[in-house]
Amino acid sequence: MSGQSLTGLSPWSRRLVAAGVLAWCLITVFPLYWVVVTAFKTPPGVVGGPTYLPFIDFTPTLQPFIDLYQGIRGDFFRTFLNSTIVGLSAAAIATAIGAMAAYALVRFEFRVRLGSGLAFFLLALGGYLVFSNMLGFTRPQALLLAFPIALVIAVVVNRLPLPGPILGNEDILFWFVSQRMFPPIVTAFALFLLYSEIGRLGFQLIDSYLGLTLCYVAFSLPIVVWLMRDFFEAVPIEVEEAAMVDNVPSWRIFLGIVVPMSMNGLLATFMITLAFVWNEFLFALFLTNSRWQTLPILVAGQNSQRGDEWWAISAAALVAIVPMMIMAGLLSRMMRSGLLLGAIK
């Protein structure tokens, strides 16, 4: 609803709209409030019935946080450090790679023949079967041989005048976004099998920093490409054309002109990507055991033989939420301006 339509409402209508907005705000904020108050309750205060107001309905305590600090509820500090290292690394790498891909989709025209994609699929599958079943290679070795060979041949085939449809930039962008349509459980299980096979070659990826980070980079790239494409489209192409007249290399145009002009969008995209990685549960559950577990796994594991211990779960969840709230608050102005920049066409 626009501002003009709101000013045209009667006083009672405006009060009704304000009441609806306030009610929706309370519904949205109440779960967070409930987590906060539960984190400061004792076990009897949780199981003894609902209480809502500290110092009135119940006496708050820091015992759940003390248990976290002392490691009674698991190695919280190591898990927090894991989430921080993996989240920042994956978000930074995904933003860098995705920004380059998005810029290429905006400024350059791509023509991918559907036949080359089919050739890649058939050669990769056929090569894997030949290497593993007929030539005696192990499955990891067959994978590492078949896919690069199929990729090189597909690139060569794409240059041939094959019949069939030709995919453009919009089709490639849709392909990126469509990767998020797959059920996450299918991807997580496939990655677990792939990491297990690679581990047989001596490259340990399960329960490792590299394996989890690479997974999250691949998981985040479609979002980064989708968001950054709009930001780069808002950059005036005349600035880049003026630099091309002076024979400035393309990589310097991107790093020296486009990136600084799109810095707000990069920061906004980085924050959104970090939020996705920070809260991700399924991949961390499949691909970690104990050494590189992240905060969502620790929060989900706050239970005992007596059932879910909600005071411990709320304390861990609150500590996991606070860093993201602080970062969002510090960068909110840049995020807002960056998101608005991306909306300008």
C-alpha positions in Angstrom: 0.0 0.0 0.0 1.4 3.4 -1.0 1.8 6.4 1.2 -0.9 8.3 -0.7 -3.4 5.6 -0.2 -2.7 5.6 3.6 -3.2 9.4 3.8 -6.5 9.0 2.1 -7.9 6.7 4.8 -10.2 7.8 7.5 -8.8 8.1 11.0 -10.5 4.9 12.1 -9.1 3.0 9.1 -5.6 4.3 9.9 -6.0 3.1 13.5 -7.1 -0.3 12.2 -4.1 -0.6 10.0 -1.8 0.5 12.8 -3.4 -2.1 15.1 -2.9 -4.8 12.5 0.8 -3.9 12.0 1.3 -3.9 15.8 -0.4 -7.3 16.2 1.8 -8.7 13.4 4.9 -7.2 15.0 4.0 -8.8 18.4 3.4 -12.2 16.7 6.8 -11.9 15.0 8.8 -10.8 18.0 7.2 -13.1 20.6 9.2 -16.3 19.7 12.4 -14.4 20.1 11.2 -12.9 23.4 10.3 -16.4 24.6 13.7 -17.7 23.7 15.3 -14.9 25.7 13.2 -15.4 28.9 13.5 -19.2 28.7 17.3 -18.9 28.6 17.3 -17.2 32.0 15.0 -19.8 33.7 15.9 -22.7 36.0 14.7 -26.2 35.1 11.8 -26.0 37.6 10.9 -22.6 36.1 10.5 -24.2 32.7 8.7 -27.4 33.5 6.6 -25.9 36.3 4.3 -23.9 34.0 4.4 -20.8 31.7 6.0 -17.7 33.2 6.4 -14.6 31.1 8.0 -11.6 33.1 11.4 -11.8 34.8 11.6 -10.7 38.4 7.7 -10.9 38.5 6.8 -14.4 37.4 10.2 -15.9 38.0 13.7 -15.1 39.2 16.2 -15.1 36.3 19.4 -17.1 36.5 22.6 -17.3 34.5 23.1 -21.0 35.2 22.3 -22.1 31.6 25.0 -19.8 30.3 27.4 -21.0 33.0 26.8 -24.5 31.8 27.6 -23.5 28.3 30.8 -21.7 29.4 31.9 -24.7 31.4 31.3 -27.1 28.6 28.7 -29.1 30.4 26.4 -28.9 27.3 29.1 -29.6 24.8 32.2 -27.9 23.6 30.4 -24.6 22.8 33.4 -22.4 22.2 35.0 -24.8 19.6 31.6 -25.2 17.9 31.1 -21.4 17.9 34.6 -20.9 16.4 33.8 -23.6 13.8 30.6 -21.7 12.7 32.5 -18.4 12.6 35.4 -19.7 10.5 33.4 -21.8 8.1 30.6 -19.1 7.8 33.0 -16.2 7.0 35.1 -18.3 4.7 32.2 -19.8 2.7 30.4 -16.4 2.5 33.5 -14.6 1.3 34.5 -17.2 -1.3 30.9 -17.6 -2.6 30.5 -13.8 -2.8 33.8 -13.4 -4.7 33.1 -16.2 -7.2 29.4 -15.5 -7.6 30.1 -11.8 -8.2 32.5 -12.6 -11.1 29.9 -15.0 -12.5 27.1 -12.5 -12.2 29.2 -9.7 -13.8 29.9 -12.0 -16.7 26.2 -12.8 -17.2 25.5 -9.1 -17.2 28.2 -7.8 -19.5 29.0 -10.7 -21.8 26.7 -12.8 -24.1 26.9 -16.6 -23.7 25.7 -19.2 -26.1 25.6 -22.7 -24.8 24.3 -25.4 -27.1 22.0 -28.0 -25.5 23.9 -30.7 -27.4 27.1 -29.9 -25.6 25.4 -30.3 -22.2 24.0 -33.7 -23.3 27.4 -34.6 -24.5 29.0 -33.8 -21.2 26.4 -35.9 -19.3 26.8 -38.9 -21.6 30.6 -38.7 -21.7 30.9 -38.2 -17.9 28.6 -41.2 -17.1 30.0 -43.4 -19.9 33.6 -42.5 -19.0 33.0 -43.3 -15.3 31.5 -46.7 -16.2 34.3 -47.5 -18.6 37.1 -46.4 -16.2 35.6 -48.2 -13.2 34.2 -51.4 -14.8 36.4 -52.1 -17.8 39.8 -50.5 -17.0 39.9 -51.4 -13.4 40.1 -48.0 -11.8 38.6 -47.4 -8.4 35.4 -45.3 -8.3 37.1 -42.1 -7.0 39.8 -42.4 -9.7 37.1 -43.0 -12.4 35.3 -39.8 -11.2 38.4 -37.7 -11.2 39.3 -38.9 -14.8 35.8 -39.0 -16.4 34.5 -35.6 -15.4 37.5 -33.4 -16.6 37.7 -35.2 -19.9 33.9 -34.9 -20.4 34.1 -31.1 -19.6 36.9 -30.5 -22.1 35.1 -32.4 -24.9 31.9 -30.6 -24.1 33.6 -27.2 -24.5 35.0 -28.3 -27.9 31.6 -29.6 -28.9 29.9 -26.4 -28.0 31.9 -24.7 -30.8 30.5 -27.0 -33.4 27.3 -26.0 -35.4 25.1 -28.6 -33.7 21.4 -28.7 -34.2 19.1 -28.0 -31.4 18.3 -25.0 -29.1 20.9 -22.6 -27.9 20.8 -21.4 -24.3 21.5 -17.8 -23.5 22.3 -15.7 -20.4 18.8 -15.9 -19.0 18.7 -19.7 -19.3 22.1 -19.9 -17.6 20.8 -17.7 -14.7 17.7 -19.9 -14.4 19.9 -22.9 -14.3 21.8 -21.3 -11.3 18.6 -20.5 -9.5 17.1 -23.9 -10.2 19.9 -25.6 -8.2 18.1 -24.4 -5.1 14.9 -26.3 -6.1 16.5 -29.7 -5.4 15.5 -31.2 -2.1 18.5 -30.5 0.3 18.4 -34.1 1.6 19.2 -35.4 -1.9 22.2 -33.1 -2.3 23.4 -33.8 1.2 23.3 -37.5 0.8 25.0 -37.3 -2.6 27.8 -35.1 -1.2 28.3 -37.6 1.7 28.8 -40.4 -0.8 31.1 -38.3 -2.9 33.2 -37.2 0.1 33.3 -40.8 1.2 34.7 -41.9 -2.1 37.3 -39.1 -2.2 38.3 -40.1 1.4 39.4 -43.5 0.1 42.0 -41.7 -2.0 43.5 -40.1 1.2 41.7 -36.7 0.9 39.6 -36.4 4.0 36.6 -34.2 3.4 34.1 -35.5 5.9 34.3 -33.7 9.2 36.9 -31.3 7.8 37.1 -27.5 7.3 37.7 -27.9 3.5 34.8 -30.3 2.9 32.2 -28.2 4.8 33.4 -24.9 3.3 33.3 -26.2 -0.3 29.8 -27.6 0.4 28.6 -24.2 1.6 30.2 -22.3 -1.2 28.4 -24.5 -3.8 25.2 -24.2 -1.7 25.4 -20.3 -1.7 26.5 -19.6 -5.2 23.0 -19.6 -6.8 21.9 -16.9 -4.3 25.0 -14.8 -4.8 24.7 -14.9 -8.6 21.0 -14.1 -8.5 21.4 -11.1 -6.2 24.6 -9.7 -7.7 23.2 -9.7 -11.2 20.7 -7.0 -10.3 23.4 -4.9 -8.6 25.7 -5.0 -11.6 22.9 -4.2 -14.0 22.5 -0.9 -12.0 26.1 0.1 -12.7 26.2 2.5 -15.7 27.9 0.8 -18.6 29.1 4.2 -19.8 31.7 4.2 -17.1 33.1 0.9 -18.3 33.0 2.0 -21.9 35.0 5.1 -21.1 37.7 2.9 -19.4 37.7 0.6 -22.5 38.5 3.6 -24.7 41.6 4.1 -22.6 42.6 0.4 -23.1 42.1 -0.5 -19.5 42.1 -4.3 -19.1 38.8 -6.0 -18.3 40.0 -7.3 -14.9 41.0 -3.8 -13.9 37.6 -2.4 -14.9 36.0 -5.0 -12.8 38.2 -4.6 -9.7 38.8 -0.9 -9.9 35.5 0.4 -11.1 32.6 -2.1 -10.9 33.5 -3.6 -7.5 33.8 -0.2 -5.7 30.6 1.0 -7.2 28.8 -2.2 -6.1 30.4 -2.4 -2.7 27.0 -1.9 -0.9 25.5 -4.7 -2.9 28.5 -7.0 -2.2 28.2 -6.3 1.6 24.4 -7.0 1.5 25.0 -10.2 -0.5 27.8 -11.2 1.9 25.5 -10.7 4.9 22.6 -12.7 3.4 25.0 -15.5 2.4 26.5 -15.6 5.9 23.1 -15.8 7.4 22.2 -18.8 5.3 25.5 -20.6 6.1 25.3 -19.7 9.8 21.8 -21.2 10.2 22.3 -24.2 7.9 21.7 -27.6 9.7 21.3 -30.5 7.2 24.7 -30.4 5.5 26.5 -30.0 8.8 24.6 -32.9 10.2 25.6 -35.2 7.2 29.2 -34.0 6.7 30.5 -33.6 10.3 31.0 -35.9 13.2 32.5 -34.0 16.1 35.6 -32.0 15.1 33.8 -29.5 12.8 30.3 -29.5 14.1 28.5 -26.1 13.9 26.2 -24.2 16.2 22.9 -25.6 14.8 24.1 -29.1 15.5 25.0 -28.2 19.1 21.7 -26.4 19.7 19.7 -29.4 18.4 21.7 -31.7 20.7 20.8 -29.9 23.9 18.8 -32.8 25.4 19.2 -35.6 27.8 17.5 -38.8 29.0 14.9 -36.6 30.6 13.9 -35.1 27.3 14.5 -31.7 25.7 16.1 -29.3 28.2 14.6 -26.0 26.8 16.6 -23.8 29.1 19.8 -25.1 27.7 18.5 -25.0 24.1 17.3 -21.4 24.5 20.7 -20.3 26.0 22.6 -21.9 23.1 20.1 -20.5 20.5 20.3 -17.0 22.0 24.2 -17.0 21.9 23.9 -18.2 18.3 21.5 -15.5 17.3 23.2 -12.5 18.9 26.3 -12.3 16.6 24.1 -12.2 13.5 21.9 -9.5 15.1 24.9 -7.4 15.9 26.4 -7.7 12.4 23.1 -6.9 10.8 22.7 -3.9 13.0 26.2 -2.6 12.2 25.8 -3.1 8.5 22.1 -2.4 8.2 22.6 1.0 6.6 24.9 -0.4 3.9 22.5 -3.4 3.4 19.5 -1.1 2.9 21.4 1.2 0.4 22.8 -1.9 -1.4 19.4 -3.6 -1.7 17.9 -0.3 -3.0 20.7 0.1 -5.5 19.9 -3.4 -6.8 16.3 -2.5 -7.3 17.1 0.5 -9.6 17.0 -0.6 -13.2 
